[in-house]
């Protein structure tokens, strides 16, 4: 959850909730069909992760990277 200010809402601060799904695909022959958000982005995983969006995504992706790296070491 974060609270951006939007011009389209008269400069009002609004509550915005972001839901992010992470998945590992068994095949690369997958076609993604979006239904809601035209600005979606399909990103191949890299190690270390590439920056995507500092306010909402990067912190999560870095934590996932740390978790996956620790899981491999155990």
N, CA, C, O and CB atoms as a CASP TS submission, in Angstrom:
PFRMAT TS
TARGET T0000
AUTHOR 0000-0000-0000
METHOD Language model
MODEL 1
PARENT N/A
ATOM      1  N   UNK     1       0.853  -1.174   0.000  1.00  0.00           N
ATOM      2  CA  UNK     1       0.000   0.000   0.000  1.00  0.00           C
ATOM      3  C   UNK     1       0.895   1.231   0.000  1.00  0.00           C
ATOM      4  O   UNK     1       1.882   1.308   0.731  1.00  0.00           O
ATOM      5  CB  UNK     1      -0.968   0.001   1.224  1.00  0.00           C
ATOM      6  N   UNK     2       0.523   2.186  -0.838  1.00  0.00           N
ATOM      7  CA  UNK     2       1.213   3.471  -0.806  1.00  0.00           C
ATOM      8  C   UNK     2       0.215   4.565  -1.155  1.00  0.00           C
ATOM      9  O   UNK     2      -0.904   4.274  -1.579  1.00  0.00           O
ATOM     10  CB  UNK     2       2.424   3.487  -1.787  1.00  0.00           C
ATOM     11  N   UNK     3       0.610   5.816  -0.979  1.00  0.00           N
ATOM     12  CA  UNK     3      -0.325   6.926  -1.060  1.00  0.00           C
ATOM     13  C   UNK     3       0.169   8.003  -2.026  1.00  0.00           C
ATOM     14  O   UNK     3       0.721   9.013  -1.589  1.00  0.00           O
ATOM     15  CB  UNK     3      -0.550   7.523   0.324  1.00  0.00           C
ATOM     16  N   UNK     4      -0.020   7.801  -3.329  1.00  0.00           N
ATOM     17  CA  UNK     4       0.395   8.815  -4.294  1.00  0.00           C
ATOM     18  C   UNK     4      -0.616   9.962  -4.372  1.00  0.00           C
ATOM     19  O   UNK     4      -1.753   9.843  -3.914  1.00  0.00           O
ATOM     20  CB  UNK     4       0.578   8.182  -5.675  1.00  0.00           C
ATOM     21  N   UNK     5      -0.180  11.061  -4.955  1.00  0.00           N
ATOM     22  CA  UNK     5      -1.047  12.210  -5.205  1.00  0.00           C
ATOM     23  C   UNK     5      -1.333  12.236  -6.702  1.00  0.00           C
ATOM     24  O   UNK     5      -0.411  12.189  -7.516  1.00  0.00           O
ATOM     25  CB  UNK     5      -0.387  13.564  -4.716  1.00  0.00           C
ATOM     26  N   UNK     6      -2.609  12.311  -7.061  1.00  0.00           N
ATOM     27  CA  UNK     6      -3.010  12.283  -8.468  1.00  0.00           C
ATOM     28  C   UNK     6      -3.627  13.608  -8.887  1.00  0.00           C
ATOM     29  O   UNK     6      -4.517  14.134  -8.218  1.00  0.00           O
ATOM     30  CB  UNK     6      -3.997  11.143  -8.720  1.00  0.00           C
ATOM     31  N   UNK     7      -3.137  14.143 -10.013  1.00  0.00           N
ATOM     32  CA  UNK     7      -3.716  15.364 -10.572  1.00  0.00           C
ATOM     33  C   UNK     7      -5.171  15.137 -10.965  1.00  0.00           C
ATOM     34  O   UNK     7      -6.016  16.014 -10.785  1.00  0.00           O
ATOM     35  CB  UNK     7      -2.905  15.839 -11.788  1.00  0.00           C
ATOM     36  N   UNK     8      -5.458  13.943 -11.508  1.00  0.00           N
ATOM     37  CA  UNK     8      -6.823  13.665 -11.983  1.00  0.00           C
ATOM     38  C   UNK     8      -7.847  13.617 -10.845  1.00  0.00           C
ATOM     39  O   UNK     8      -9.052  13.661 -11.093  1.00  0.00           O
ATOM     40  CB  UNK     8      -6.847  12.346 -12.741  1.00  0.00           C
ATOM     41  N   UNK     9      -7.373  13.526  -9.612  1.00  0.00           N
ATOM     42  CA  UNK     9      -8.254  13.577  -8.447  1.00  0.00           C
ATOM     43  C   UNK     9      -8.077  14.900  -7.703  1.00  0.00           C
ATOM     44  O   UNK     9      -8.255  14.966  -6.487  1.00  0.00           O
ATOM     45  CB  UNK     9      -7.973  12.389  -7.504  1.00  0.00           C
ATOM     46  N   UNK    10      -7.729  15.938  -8.437  1.00  0.00           N
ATOM     47  CA  UNK    10      -7.601  17.270  -7.848  1.00  0.00           C
ATOM     48  C   UNK    10      -6.428  17.428  -6.905  1.00  0.00           C
ATOM     49  O   UNK    10      -6.485  18.231  -5.974  1.00  0.00           O
ATOM     50  CB  UNK    10      -8.840  17.609  -7.126  1.00  0.00           C
ATOM     51  N   UNK    11      -5.353  16.665  -7.135  1.00  0.00           N
ATOM     52  CA  UNK    11      -4.178  16.745  -6.281  1.00  0.00           C
ATOM     53  C   UNK    11      -4.359  16.040  -4.949  1.00  0.00           C
ATOM     54  O   UNK    11      -3.569  16.225  -4.024  1.00  0.00           O
ATOM     55  CB  UNK    11      -3.825  18.174  -6.041  1.00  0.00           C
ATOM     56  N   UNK    12      -5.412  15.226  -4.859  1.00  0.00           N
ATOM     57  CA  UNK    12      -5.695  14.498  -3.623  1.00  0.00           C
ATOM     58  C   UNK    12      -4.795  13.280  -3.479  1.00  0.00           C
ATOM     59  O   UNK    12      -4.437  12.633  -4.464  1.00  0.00           O
ATOM     60  CB  UNK    12      -7.160  14.071  -3.582  1.00  0.00           C
ATOM     61  N   UNK    13      -4.440  12.984  -2.253  1.00  0.00           N
ATOM     62  CA  UNK    13      -3.679  11.772  -1.962  1.00  0.00           C
ATOM     63  C   UNK    13      -4.662  10.607  -1.897  1.00  0.00           C
ATOM     64  O   UNK    13      -5.695  10.692  -1.232  1.00  0.00           O
ATOM     65  CB  UNK    13      -2.867  11.910  -0.621  1.00  0.00           C
ATOM     66  N   UNK    14      -4.334   9.516  -2.593  1.00  0.00           N
ATOM     67  CA  UNK    14      -5.215   8.351  -2.610  1.00  0.00           C
ATOM     68  C   UNK    14      -4.460   7.119  -2.128  1.00  0.00           C
ATOM     69  O   UNK    14      -3.237   7.039  -2.240  1.00  0.00           O
ATOM     70  CB  UNK    14      -5.785   8.116  -4.025  1.00  0.00           C
ATOM     71  N   UNK    15      -5.200   6.177  -1.600  1.00  0.00           N
ATOM     72  CA  UNK    15      -4.609   4.911  -1.160  1.00  0.00           C
ATOM     73  C   UNK    15      -4.570   3.971  -2.359  1.00  0.00           C
ATOM     74  O   UNK    15      -5.590   3.734  -3.005  1.00  0.00           O
ATOM     75  CB  UNK    15      -5.420   4.277   0.034  1.00  0.00           C
ATOM     76  N   UNK    16      -3.392   3.442  -2.650  1.00  0.00           N
ATOM     77  CA  UNK    16      -3.240   2.535  -3.785  1.00  0.00           C
ATOM     78  C   UNK    16      -2.636   1.226  -3.281  1.00  0.00           C
ATOM     79  O   UNK    16      -1.601   1.221  -2.614  1.00  0.00           O
ATOM     80  CB  UNK    16      -2.349   3.173  -4.905  1.00  0.00           C
ATOM     81  N   UNK    17      -3.288   0.135  -3.606  1.00  0.00           N
ATOM     82  CA  UNK    17      -2.811  -1.188  -3.228  1.00  0.00           C
ATOM     83  C   UNK    17      -2.316  -1.893  -4.479  1.00  0.00           C
ATOM     84  O   UNK    17      -3.029  -1.965  -5.480  1.00  0.00           O
ATOM     85  CB  UNK    17      -3.927  -2.016  -2.522  1.00  0.00           C
ATOM     86  N   UNK    18      -1.116  -2.406  -4.427  1.00  0.00           N
ATOM     87  CA  UNK    18      -0.526  -3.107  -5.561  1.00  0.00           C
ATOM     88  C   UNK    18      -0.430  -4.588  -5.209  1.00  0.00           C
ATOM     89  O   UNK    18       0.079  -4.951  -4.149  1.00  0.00           O
ATOM     90  CB  UNK    18       0.879  -2.520  -5.925  1.00  0.00           C
ATOM     91  N   UNK    19      -0.921  -5.433  -6.101  1.00  0.00           N
ATOM     92  CA  UNK    19      -0.821  -6.879  -5.927  1.00  0.00           C
ATOM     93  C   UNK    19       0.092  -7.399  -7.024  1.00  0.00           C
ATOM     94  O   UNK    19      -0.138  -7.155  -8.208  1.00  0.00           O
ATOM     95  CB  UNK    19      -2.235  -7.574  -5.975  1.00  0.00           C
ATOM     96  N   UNK    20       1.126  -8.115  -6.621  1.00  0.00           N
ATOM     97  CA  UNK    20       2.117  -8.616  -7.571  1.00  0.00           C
ATOM     98  C   UNK    20       2.150 -10.129  -7.482  1.00  0.00           C
ATOM     99  O   UNK    20       2.249 -10.694  -6.392  1.00  0.00           O
ATOM    100  CB  UNK    20       3.527  -8.012  -7.295  1.00  0.00           C
ATOM    101  N   UNK    21       2.067 -10.777  -8.620  1.00  0.00           N
ATOM    102  CA  UNK    21       2.137 -12.230  -8.671  1.00  0.00           C
ATOM    103  C   UNK    21       3.481 -12.634  -9.248  1.00  0.00           C
ATOM    104  O   UNK    21       3.887 -12.132 -10.296  1.00  0.00           O
ATOM    105  CB  UNK    21       0.974 -12.820  -9.509  1.00  0.00           C
ATOM    106  N   UNK    22       4.167 -13.532  -8.577  1.00  0.00           N
ATOM    107  CA  UNK    22       5.421 -14.081  -9.071  1.00  0.00           C
ATOM    108  C   UNK    22       5.191 -15.555  -9.349  1.00  0.00           C
ATOM    109  O   UNK    22       4.555 -16.251  -8.558  1.00  0.00           O
ATOM    110  CB  UNK    22       6.593 -13.865  -8.052  1.00  0.00           C
ATOM    111  N   UNK    23       5.709 -16.028 -10.472  1.00  0.00           N
ATOM    112  CA  UNK    23       5.510 -17.436 -10.823  1.00  0.00           C
ATOM    113  C   UNK    23       6.716 -17.952 -11.579  1.00  0.00           C
ATOM    114  O   UNK    23       7.444 -17.195 -12.220  1.00  0.00           O
ATOM    115  CB  UNK    23       4.230 -17.623 -11.662  1.00  0.00           C
ATOM    116  N   UNK    24       6.908 -19.240 -11.493  1.00  0.00           N
ATOM    117  CA  UNK    24       7.940 -19.903 -12.277  1.00  0.00           C
ATOM    118  C   UNK    24       7.215 -20.791 -13.283  1.00  0.00           C
ATOM    119  O   UNK    24       6.409 -21.641 -12.903  1.00  0.00           O
ATOM    120  CB  UNK    24       8.937 -20.735 -11.364  1.00  0.00           C
ATOM    121  N   UNK    25       7.503 -20.593 -14.555  1.00  0.00           N
ATOM    122  CA  UNK    25       6.835 -21.347 -15.606  1.00  0.00           C
ATOM    123  C   UNK    25       7.613 -22.604 -15.943  1.00  0.00           C
ATOM    124  O   UNK    25       8.844 -22.603 -15.942  1.00  0.00           O
ATOM    125  CB  UNK    25       6.655 -20.489 -16.852  1.00  0.00           C
ATOM    126  N   UNK    26       6.892 -23.670 -16.230  1.00  0.00           N
ATOM    127  CA  UNK    26       7.530 -24.921 -16.633  1.00  0.00           C
ATOM    128  C   UNK    26       7.869 -24.918 -18.117  1.00  0.00           C
ATOM    129  O   UNK    26       8.668 -25.735 -18.575  1.00  0.00           O
ATOM    130  CB  UNK    26       6.627 -26.105 -16.308  1.00  0.00           C
ATOM    131  N   UNK    27       7.272 -24.012 -18.861  1.00  0.00           N
ATOM    132  CA  UNK    27       7.485 -23.945 -20.306  1.00  0.00           C
ATOM    133  C   UNK    27       7.581 -22.486 -20.726  1.00  0.00           C
ATOM    134  O   UNK    27       6.980 -21.614 -20.097  1.00  0.00           O
ATOM    135  CB  UNK    27       6.342 -24.667 -21.076  1.00  0.00           C
ATOM    136  N   UNK    28       8.326 -22.222 -21.775  1.00  0.00           N
ATOM    137  CA  UNK    28       8.406 -20.854 -22.295  1.00  0.00           C
ATOM    138  C   UNK    28       7.318 -20.594 -23.330  1.00  0.00           C
ATOM    139  O   UNK    28       7.185 -19.472 -23.818  1.00  0.00           O
ATOM    140  CB  UNK    28       9.787 -20.596 -22.910  1.00  0.00           C
ATOM    141  N   UNK    29       6.544 -21.611 -23.667  1.00  0.00           N
ATOM    142  CA  UNK    29       5.477 -21.480 -24.664  1.00  0.00           C
ATOM    143  C   UNK    29       4.178 -21.030 -23.993  1.00  0.00           C
ATOM    144  O   UNK    29       3.146 -21.688 -24.125  1.00  0.00           O
ATOM    145  CB  UNK    29       5.260 -22.821 -25.413  1.00  0.00           C
ATOM    146  N   UNK    30       4.232 -19.928 -23.286  1.00  0.00           N
ATOM    147  CA  UNK    30       3.078 -19.406 -22.561  1.00  0.00           C
ATOM    148  C   UNK    30       2.680 -18.074 -23.180  1.00  0.00           C
ATOM    149  O   UNK    30       3.530 -17.233 -23.470  1.00  0.00           O
ATOM    150  CB  UNK    30       3.389 -19.245 -21.040  1.00  0.00           C
ATOM    151  N   UNK    31       1.382 -17.893 -23.379  1.00  0.00           N
ATOM    152  CA  UNK    31       0.882 -16.627 -23.899  1.00  0.00           C
ATOM    153  C   UNK    31       0.079 -15.947 -22.793  1.00  0.00           C
ATOM    154  O   UNK    31      -0.842 -16.541 -22.232  1.00  0.00           O
ATOM    155  CB  UNK    31       0.012 -16.841 -25.186  1.00  0.00           C
ATOM    156  N   UNK    32       0.423 -14.725 -22.489  1.00  0.00           N
ATOM    157  CA  UNK    32      -0.244 -13.988 -21.419  1.00  0.00           C
ATOM    158  C   UNK    32      -1.359 -13.142 -22.023  1.00  0.00           C
ATOM    159  O   UNK    32      -1.139 -12.409 -22.986  1.00  0.00           O
ATOM    160  CB  UNK    32       0.765 -13.096 -20.635  1.00  0.00           C
ATOM    161  N   UNK    33      -2.555 -13.249 -21.452  1.00  0.00           N
ATOM    162  CA  UNK    33      -3.698 -12.440 -21.880  1.00  0.00           C
ATOM    163  C   UNK    33      -4.100 -11.550 -20.713  1.00  0.00           C
ATOM    164  O   UNK    33      -4.528 -12.038 -19.667  1.00  0.00           O
ATOM    165  CB  UNK    33      -4.903 -13.339 -22.350  1.00  0.00           C
ATOM    166  N   UNK    34      -3.960 -10.253 -20.897  1.00  0.00           N
ATOM    167  CA  UNK    34      -4.311  -9.332 -19.818  1.00  0.00           C
ATOM    168  C   UNK    34      -5.792  -8.989 -19.897  1.00  0.00           C
ATOM    169  O   UNK    34      -6.379  -8.975 -20.979  1.00  0.00           O
ATOM    170  CB  UNK    34      -3.453  -8.047 -19.888  1.00  0.00           C
ATOM    171  N   UNK    35      -6.385  -8.715 -18.750  1.00  0.00           N
ATOM    172  CA  UNK    35      -7.803  -8.367 -18.736  1.00  0.00           C
ATOM    173  C   UNK    35      -8.062  -7.005 -18.099  1.00  0.00           C
ATOM    174  O   UNK    35      -9.124  -6.422 -18.318  1.00  0.00           O
ATOM    175  CB  UNK    35      -8.585  -9.431 -17.998  1.00  0.00           C
ATOM    176  N   UNK    36      -7.131  -6.492 -17.327  1.00  0.00           N
ATOM    177  CA  UNK    36      -7.382  -5.245 -16.611  1.00  0.00           C
ATOM    178  C   UNK    36      -6.380  -4.144 -16.897  1.00  0.00           C
ATOM    179  O   UNK    36      -6.765  -3.020 -17.219  1.00  0.00           O
ATOM    180  CB  UNK    36      -7.401  -5.508 -15.161  1.00  0.00           C
ATOM    181  N   UNK    37      -5.132  -4.449 -16.785  1.00  0.00           N
ATOM    182  CA  UNK    37      -4.094  -3.418 -16.742  1.00  0.00           C
ATOM    183  C   UNK    37      -3.289  -3.401 -18.037  1.00  0.00           C
ATOM    184  O   UNK    37      -2.466  -4.288 -18.263  1.00  0.00           O
ATOM    185  CB  UNK    37      -3.162  -3.645 -15.543  1.00  0.00           C
ATOM    186  N   UNK    38      -3.516  -2.404 -18.887  1.00  0.00           N
ATOM    187  CA  UNK    38      -2.797  -2.371 -20.166  1.00  0.00           C
ATOM    188  C   UNK    38      -1.299  -2.101 -20.019  1.00  0.00           C
ATOM    189  O   UNK    38      -0.553  -2.285 -20.981  1.00  0.00           O
ATOM    190  CB  UNK    38      -3.401  -1.318 -21.056  1.00  0.00           C
ATOM    191  N   UNK    39      -0.843  -1.675 -18.851  1.00  0.00           N
ATOM    192  CA  UNK    39       0.567  -1.364 -18.656  1.00  0.00           C
ATOM    193  C   UNK    39       1.363  -2.493 -18.030  1.00  0.00           C
ATOM    194  O   UNK    39       2.420  -2.254 -17.445  1.00  0.00           O
ATOM    195  CB  UNK    39       0.696  -0.154 -17.812  1.00  0.00           C
ATOM    196  N   UNK    40       0.866  -3.737 -18.146  1.00  0.00           N
ATOM    197  CA  UNK    40       1.582  -4.848 -17.516  1.00  0.00           C
ATOM    198  C   UNK    40       2.940  -5.043 -18.180  1.00  0.00           C
ATOM    199  O   UNK    40       3.168  -4.582 -19.298  1.00  0.00           O
ATOM    200  CB  UNK    40       0.754  -6.148 -17.596  1.00  0.00           C
ATOM    201  N   UNK    41       3.825  -5.724 -17.490  1.00  0.00           N
ATOM    202  CA  UNK    41       5.153  -5.990 -18.034  1.00  0.00           C
ATOM    203  C   UNK    41       5.540  -7.415 -17.696  1.00  0.00           C
ATOM    204  O   UNK    41       5.497  -7.813 -16.532  1.00  0.00           O
ATOM    205  CB  UNK    41       6.204  -4.986 -17.484  1.00  0.00           C
ATOM    206  N   UNK    42       5.916  -8.181 -18.701  1.00  0.00           N
ATOM    207  CA  UNK    42       6.387  -9.554 -18.520  1.00  0.00           C
ATOM    208  C   UNK    42       7.901  -9.480 -18.497  1.00  0.00           C
ATOM    209  O   UNK    42       8.510  -9.052 -19.477  1.00  0.00           O
ATOM    210  CB  UNK    42       5.864 -10.526 -19.661  1.00  0.00           C
ATOM    211  N   UNK    43       8.523  -9.889 -17.394  1.00  0.00           N
ATOM    212  CA  UNK    43       9.961  -9.711 -17.226  1.00  0.00           C
ATOM    213  C   UNK    43      10.623 -11.055 -16.990  1.00  0.00           C
ATOM    214  O   UNK    43      10.210 -11.809 -16.109  1.00  0.00           O
ATOM    215  CB  UNK    43      10.263  -8.750 -16.063  1.00  0.00           C
ATOM    216  N   UNK    44      11.657 -11.360 -17.777  1.00  0.00           N
ATOM    217  CA  UNK    44      12.448 -12.561 -17.526  1.00  0.00           C
ATOM    218  C   UNK    44      13.287 -12.341 -16.274  1.00  0.00           C
ATOM    219  O   UNK    44      13.822 -11.253 -16.060  1.00  0.00           O
ATOM    220  CB  UNK    44      13.352 -12.908 -18.750  1.00  0.00           C
ATOM    221  N   UNK    45      13.398 -13.369 -15.457  1.00  0.00           N
ATOM    222  CA  UNK    45      14.168 -13.272 -14.222  1.00  0.00           C
ATOM    223  C   UNK    45      15.649 -13.205 -14.556  1.00  0.00           C
ATOM    224  O   UNK    45      16.135 -13.952 -15.404  1.00  0.00           O
ATOM    225  CB  UNK    45      13.872 -14.470 -13.287  1.00  0.00           C
ATOM    226  N   UNK    46      16.356 -12.319 -13.896  1.00  0.00           N
ATOM    227  CA  UNK    46      17.807 -12.248 -14.050  1.00  0.00           C
ATOM    228  C   UNK    46      18.417 -12.170 -12.657  1.00  0.00           C
ATOM    229  O   UNK    46      17.747 -11.804 -11.691  1.00  0.00           O
ATOM    230  CB  UNK    46      18.237 -11.017 -14.931  1.00  0.00           C
ATOM    231  N   UNK    47      19.668 -12.512 -12.569  1.00  0.00           N
ATOM    232  CA  UNK    47      20.330 -12.513 -11.278  1.00  0.00           C
ATOM    233  C   UNK    47      21.638 -11.739 -11.397  1.00  0.00           C
ATOM    234  O   UNK    47      22.531 -12.188 -12.115  1.00  0.00           O
ATOM    235  CB  UNK    47      20.581 -13.960 -10.778  1.00  0.00           C
ATOM    236  N   UNK    48      21.789 -10.613 -10.736  1.00  0.00           N
ATOM    237  CA  UNK    48      20.816  -9.963  -9.868  1.00  0.00           C
ATOM    238  C   UNK    48      19.681  -9.336 -10.682  1.00  0.00           C
ATOM    239  O   UNK    48      19.826  -9.113 -11.884  1.00  0.00           O
ATOM    240  CB  UNK    48      21.502  -8.897  -9.009  1.00  0.00           C
ATOM    241  N   UNK    49      18.558  -9.055 -10.029  1.00  0.00           N
ATOM    242  CA  UNK    49      17.410  -8.490 -10.734  1.00  0.00           C
ATOM    243  C   UNK    49      17.709  -7.111 -11.310  1.00  0.00           C
ATOM    244  O   UNK    49      18.477  -6.336 -10.740  1.00  0.00           O
ATOM    245  CB  UNK    49      16.219  -8.406  -9.801  1.00  0.00           C
ATOM    246  N   UNK    50      17.093  -6.822 -12.442  1.00  0.00           N
ATOM    247  CA  UNK    50      17.234  -5.500 -13.057  1.00  0.00           C
ATOM    248  C   UNK    50      16.210  -4.553 -12.430  1.00  0.00           C
ATOM    249  O   UNK    50      15.133  -4.997 -12.031  1.00  0.00           O
ATOM    250  CB  UNK    50      17.045  -5.577 -14.612  1.00  0.00           C
ATOM    251  N   UNK    51      16.522  -3.268 -12.337  1.00  0.00           N
ATOM    252  CA  UNK    51      15.552  -2.311 -11.789  1.00  0.00           C
ATOM    253  C   UNK    51      14.300  -2.242 -12.673  1.00  0.00           C
ATOM    254  O   UNK    51      14.391  -2.211 -13.901  1.00  0.00           O
ATOM    255  CB  UNK    51      16.193  -0.906 -11.659  1.00  0.00           C
ATOM    256  N   UNK    52      13.138  -2.217 -12.026  1.00  0.00           N
ATOM    257  CA  UNK    52      11.875  -2.121 -12.758  1.00  0.00           C
ATOM    258  C   UNK    52      11.151  -0.841 -12.360  1.00  0.00           C
ATOM    259  O   UNK    52      10.846  -0.007 -13.212  1.00  0.00           O
ATOM    260  CB  UNK    52      10.980  -3.359 -12.486  1.00  0.00           C
ATOM    261  N   UNK    53      10.875  -0.685 -11.060  1.00  0.00           N
ATOM    262  CA  UNK    53      10.174   0.494 -10.565  1.00  0.00           C
ATOM    263  C   UNK    53      10.506   0.646  -9.085  1.00  0.00           C
ATOM    264  O   UNK    53      10.141  -0.202  -8.271  1.00  0.00           O
ATOM    265  CB  UNK    53       8.623   0.380 -10.794  1.00  0.00           C
ATOM    266  N   UNK    54      11.186   1.708  -8.747  1.00  0.00           N
ATOM    267  CA  UNK    54      11.772   1.871  -7.413  1.00  0.00           C
ATOM    268  C   UNK    54      10.755   1.924  -6.273  1.00  0.00           C
ATOM    269  O   UNK    54      11.027   1.391  -5.197  1.00  0.00           O
ATOM    270  CB  UNK    54      12.588   3.115  -7.386  1.00  0.00           C
ATOM    271  N   UNK    55       9.602   2.543  -6.472  1.00  0.00           N
ATOM    272  CA  UNK    55       8.664   2.747  -5.364  1.00  0.00           C
ATOM    273  C   UNK    55       7.937   1.476  -4.939  1.00  0.00           C
ATOM    274  O   UNK    55       7.613   1.320  -3.761  1.00  0.00           O
ATOM    275  CB  UNK    55       7.653   3.785  -5.746  1.00  0.00           C
ATOM    276  N   UNK    56       7.673   0.563  -5.878  1.00  0.00           N
ATOM    277  CA  UNK    56       6.827  -0.575  -5.518  1.00  0.00           C
ATOM    278  C   UNK    56       7.419  -1.941  -5.826  1.00  0.00           C
ATOM    279  O   UNK    56       7.196  -2.881  -5.063  1.00  0.00           O
ATOM    280  CB  UNK    56       5.534  -0.456  -6.212  1.00  0.00           C
ATOM    281  N   UNK    57       8.151  -2.084  -6.897  1.00  0.00           N
ATOM    282  CA  UNK    57       8.549  -3.409  -7.372  1.00  0.00           C
ATOM    283  C   UNK    57       9.953  -3.813  -6.928  1.00  0.00           C
ATOM    284  O   UNK    57      10.156  -4.940  -6.476  1.00  0.00           O
ATOM    285  CB  UNK    57       8.472  -3.452  -8.872  1.00  0.00           C
ATOM    286  N   UNK    58      10.908  -2.921  -7.048  1.00  0.00           N
ATOM    287  CA  UNK    58      12.320  -3.284  -6.855  1.00  0.00           C
ATOM    288  C   UNK    58      12.614  -3.891  -5.485  1.00  0.00           C
ATOM    289  O   UNK    58      13.368  -4.859  -5.391  1.00  0.00           O
ATOM    290  CB  UNK    58      13.184  -2.067  -7.050  1.00  0.00           C
ATOM    291  N   UNK    59      12.035  -3.342  -4.431  1.00  0.00           N
ATOM    292  CA  UNK    59      12.291  -3.884  -3.085  1.00  0.00           C
ATOM    293  C   UNK    59      11.803  -5.323  -2.982  1.00  0.00           C
ATOM    294  O   UNK    59      12.487  -6.178  -2.421  1.00  0.00           O
ATOM    295  CB  UNK    59      11.605  -3.015  -2.007  1.00  0.00           C
ATOM    296  N   UNK    60      10.623  -5.584  -3.525  1.00  0.00           N
ATOM    297  CA  UNK    60      10.072  -6.938  -3.492  1.00  0.00           C
ATOM    298  C   UNK    60      10.934  -7.901  -4.298  1.00  0.00           C
ATOM    299  O   UNK    60      11.261  -8.987  -3.822  1.00  0.00           O
ATOM    300  CB  UNK    60       8.638  -6.945  -4.026  1.00  0.00           C
ATOM    301  N   UNK    61      11.299  -7.515  -5.502  1.00  0.00           N
ATOM    302  CA  UNK    61      12.096  -8.388  -6.365  1.00  0.00           C
ATOM    303  C   UNK    61      13.455  -8.675  -5.727  1.00  0.00           C
ATOM    304  O   UNK    61      13.956  -9.795  -5.826  1.00  0.00           O
ATOM    305  CB  UNK    61      12.283  -7.749  -7.759  1.00  0.00           C
ATOM    306  N   UNK    62      14.048  -7.691  -5.083  1.00  0.00           N
ATOM    307  CA  UNK    62      15.328  -7.916  -4.405  1.00  0.00           C
ATOM    308  C   UNK    62      15.182  -8.889  -3.238  1.00  0.00           C
ATOM    309  O   UNK    62      16.065  -9.716  -3.009  1.00  0.00           O
ATOM    310  CB  UNK    62      15.904  -6.588  -3.906  1.00  0.00           C
ATOM    311  N   UNK    63      14.081  -8.801  -2.499  1.00  0.00           N
ATOM    312  CA  UNK    63      13.832  -9.749  -1.400  1.00  0.00           C
ATOM    313  C   UNK    63      13.632 -11.162  -1.943  1.00  0.00           C
ATOM    314  O   UNK    63      14.120 -12.125  -1.353  1.00  0.00           O
ATOM    315  CB  UNK    63      12.592  -9.316  -0.577  1.00  0.00           C
ATOM    316  N   UNK    64      12.924 -11.293  -3.054  1.00  0.00           N
ATOM    317  CA  UNK    64      12.737 -12.608  -3.683  1.00  0.00           C
ATOM    318  C   UNK    64      14.086 -13.155  -4.130  1.00  0.00           C
ATOM    319  O   UNK    64      14.368 -14.339  -3.948  1.00  0.00           O
ATOM    320  CB  UNK    64      11.760 -12.515  -4.893  1.00  0.00           C
ATOM    321  N   UNK    65      14.912 -12.306  -4.706  1.00  0.00           N
ATOM    322  CA  UNK    65      16.255 -12.719  -5.134  1.00  0.00           C
ATOM    323  C   UNK    65      17.061 -13.232  -3.935  1.00  0.00           C
ATOM    324  O   UNK    65      17.702 -14.279  -4.022  1.00  0.00           O
ATOM    325  CB  UNK    65      16.998 -11.538  -5.819  1.00  0.00           C
ATOM    326  N   UNK    66      17.028 -12.496  -2.818  1.00  0.00           N
ATOM    327  CA  UNK    66      17.734 -12.935  -1.603  1.00  0.00           C
ATOM    328  C   UNK    66      17.220 -14.301  -1.147  1.00  0.00           C
ATOM    329  O   UNK    66      18.009 -15.182  -0.805  1.00  0.00           O
ATOM    330  CB  UNK    66      17.562 -11.896  -0.467  1.00  0.00           C
ATOM    331  N   UNK    67      15.907 -14.471  -1.144  1.00  0.00           N
ATOM    332  CA  UNK    67      15.307 -15.735  -0.715  1.00  0.00           C
ATOM    333  C   UNK    67      15.741 -16.889  -1.620  1.00  0.00           C
ATOM    334  O   UNK    67      16.132 -17.950  -1.134  1.00  0.00           O
ATOM    335  CB  UNK    67      13.777 -15.622  -0.705  1.00  0.00           C
ATOM    336  N   UNK    68      15.672 -16.680  -2.922  1.00  0.00           N
ATOM    337  CA  UNK    68      16.047 -17.741  -3.860  1.00  0.00           C
ATOM    338  C   UNK    68      17.531 -18.075  -3.762  1.00  0.00           C
ATOM    339  O   UNK    68      17.914 -19.238  -3.892  1.00  0.00           O
ATOM    340  CB  UNK    68      15.701 -17.331  -5.291  1.00  0.00           C
ATOM    341  N   UNK    69      18.368 -17.066  -3.535  1.00  0.00           N
ATOM    342  CA  UNK    69      19.804 -17.289  -3.390  1.00  0.00           C
ATOM    343  C   UNK    69      20.086 -18.095  -2.124  1.00  0.00           C
ATOM    344  O   UNK    69      20.899 -19.020  -2.152  1.00  0.00           O
ATOM    345  CB  UNK    69      20.563 -15.944  -3.353  1.00  0.00           C
ATOM    346  N   UNK    70      19.426 -17.758  -1.015  1.00  0.00           N
ATOM    347  CA  UNK    70      19.596 -18.498   0.241  1.00  0.00           C
ATOM    348  C   UNK    70      19.095 -19.927   0.105  1.00  0.00           C
ATOM    349  O   UNK    70      19.715 -20.850   0.634  1.00  0.00           O
ATOM    350  CB  UNK    70      18.860 -17.792   1.386  1.00  0.00           C
ATOM    351  N   UNK    71      17.985 -20.123  -0.593  1.00  0.00           N
ATOM    352  CA  UNK    71      17.413 -21.463  -0.775  1.00  0.00           C
ATOM    353  C   UNK    71      18.364 -22.373  -1.536  1.00  0.00           C
ATOM    354  O   UNK    71      18.440 -23.568  -1.249  1.00  0.00           O
ATOM    355  CB  UNK    71      16.076 -21.378  -1.511  1.00  0.00           C
ATOM    356  N   UNK    72      19.091 -21.822  -2.507  1.00  0.00           N
ATOM    357  CA  UNK    72      20.057 -22.612  -3.283  1.00  0.00           C
ATOM    358  C   UNK    72      21.247 -23.019  -2.422  1.00  0.00           C
ATOM    359  O   UNK    72      21.810 -24.099  -2.600  1.00  0.00           O
ATOM    360  CB  UNK    72      20.542 -21.819  -4.509  1.00  0.00           C
ATOM    361  N   UNK    73      21.629 -22.144  -1.482  1.00  0.00           N
ATOM    362  CA  UNK    73      22.798 -22.397  -0.639  1.00  0.00           C
ATOM    363  C   UNK    73      22.527 -23.426   0.456  1.00  0.00           C
ATOM    364  O   UNK    73      23.467 -24.016   0.989  1.00  0.00           O
ATOM    365  CB  UNK    73      23.265 -21.104  -0.012  1.00  0.00           C
ATOM    366  N   UNK    74      21.274 -23.647   0.796  1.00  0.00           N
ATOM    367  CA  UNK    74      20.941 -24.556   1.910  1.00  0.00           C
ATOM    368  C   UNK    74      20.885 -25.995   1.468  1.00  0.00           C
ATOM    369  O   UNK    74      20.619 -26.880   2.280  1.00  0.00           O
ATOM    370  CB  UNK    74      19.614 -24.171   2.533  1.00  0.00           C
TER
END
